[in-house]
Amino acid sequence: MRVSIKHRQEGQQHIVDCNVEFSDDERKIIETRALRDYVVTQTGRTSSAVTAVAAPMAFGCAGGAVRIVAGIATFVGIPIGIVGSSGGGGPGWIIFWLGVALFIGSFFIAGSGEAIADNAAFKAGNVTVGQILDQKHFWLGADTPGEAKSLDLHIREQLGNLKSLISSNAEVGQSDTFEL
């Protein structure tokens, strides 16, 4: 497992970015032993002021906003096009077709972010092995640099525990005979 952790600040929010790359063997163990639902970190355990978000989630929100703008452009373009020109090539029809294009494009912008937004465990602040396996990236945010450093330590500890869990699940245990 290869992990990179970076700290950054966005406004008043202190972000701990985490990229996790599993080896092919680790991926195989995770899938074979059904470890996808194992919770790597729960934000409620680290700080009351912490939020967890996966990177693609923002694209899901952007897709919804683009759909709203597209709907407005489409419905505004129709009457302007009808009143403004009889040839079908005026500015109203351009607005109409732009709205249609934006609406269709919004589904491509939404991408995989909506799948994460719909995940109840993720909304609760849990980051699972399956989410990391699929996304390779997650971030946790805190209100202060001190909380962000605590999160960093928590993430490192939890990923270390995950590595131990994966290693211990690589093979079936040995048979043993002993006396008590």
N, C-alpha and C positions, 0 to 999 in steps of 0.2 A: 504494500500500500504506500503510495506516495502522496504526501500532504503538503500543501503550501498555504500559509496563513498570512494575510496582509491586513494592516490597520489603515483606516481612512476616516475622514470626517466629512459629513454632508450636513451643512447647517449646524444645528445643535446636536445632531445624532452622530455617535461614534460607532463606526461599522467595523466588524471583524469578518473579513472575507475568507472563505475556506474552500479550496479546491482539493478534491480527493480523487485519486486515480487508483483503481484496483488492478492488480495483475490478473492475467487470464485464470491462473489457478485460484485466486481469491474469488473471482466472479463465479467460477464453477462451484466452489464450496458454498458460497452464499445461495446460489440457486438450488443446489442439490440438497442442502440441509434446511432449506426454507427459512433463511435468516432475513428476508427482505423487510419484515415487519418489526424487526428489532429496533427499538428507539435509541438513537445515538445520543440525543440531547433533548431535554425538556426545558424550555425557557423558564417555566415556573420554579424550577429548582435553583436557578442561578441568581436571578434578580427580579424584583417586582417591576422594574422599569425596562424590561427587555422585550424585544419583538423579534420574531424569526420570519424571514422571507426568502424564497428562492428567486434567483435572478430572472427566470422567464415570466414570473408572475406579473411583472410590470407590462409585458407585452399583451397579456390578457386584458388588463385594464385599458390599454391603449386601443385595442380592437373594439371595445365597447364604445369608447369616445368617438372613434372614427365612424362607427355605424350611426351614431346620433347625427353627426355632421353630414354624413351621406344622405340620411333620410331628409334632413332639412333642405339640402341642395337639390335633391330629386324633386321634392314637392314644390319648391319655390321655382325651379326651372321650368316646369310644365306650363303654368299660366303665363310666365314671362315669355316663353317660347311661342305660345299660341298668339298672344297679343302682339308681341314684338316683331314677328316676322311670319310671312306666309310661306316662305321658301324652305323652312326647316333648318336653316343654317345660322340663325342669329345667336346672340349671346345667351338667351334663355335655354336653347337646346344644348349649348355647350355646358351650361351649369347642370342641366338634367343628366347628360351623359357622364359628366364628371362625378356627379352624385352616385350614379349606378356603378361606376368604376371603383369609387371609394368603398361602397358597400361590399362589393365582391372582394376587394383587397383587404378589408377589415378581417375577414376570416383567415387570411394568411398571416396577418399581423398577430392575431390572437394565439395561433400556434399551440404549443404545449403548455403555455401558462395557465389556460383555463382548466386543464386537467389537475394542476396543482391547486388552483384556487378552490376546486370542488372537493378536495381531499379534506375530510373532517379532522383527521389527525394533524394535518399541517396547520389548519386554522387554529387548532388548540395550542400550537407552538411546539409540536413534536417534530423532530427531524429524524426520519427513519433511514435504515440502510438502503431500502428500495429507492427512496427519493434521491439519495446521494448517488446510487448506482446509475439511475436514469439521467440525472441532471449534472453530476460531477461538480456541482457548485452550490453552495448555500451561504447565506450571511446572517449574522446575528447583530442586532443593534442595541446600543446602550446609551443612557443619558450622559454619562461622564467617562473620561478616559480610564479612571480606576475600574469602573464596571466593565469596560471593554477588555481591560487586562485580565480581570477575573474570568470573563467569558473565554478568553484565549486559553487560560489555564484549564478551564472546564472542558473546552473542546479537545485539547491535547490529551487530557486524562480519559475522556470518553472514547476518543479514537484509539488510544492505547488499549482500552478495555475491549473495543471492537476487534482489534488486531488479535488479541489473546483469544477471544471467542472464535474467530475464524480459524486460527491455528489449532485450537483444541477440537474443532469439529472436522478437521481434515481427514482423520482416520477413526475407525471404530476402536474402542478401548480394547486393551489386551485382557485375555482371560488369566486368572491368577488363582492359586490355591494357597491358603494360609491357615494358621491355627490361632485361635484366640485364647 
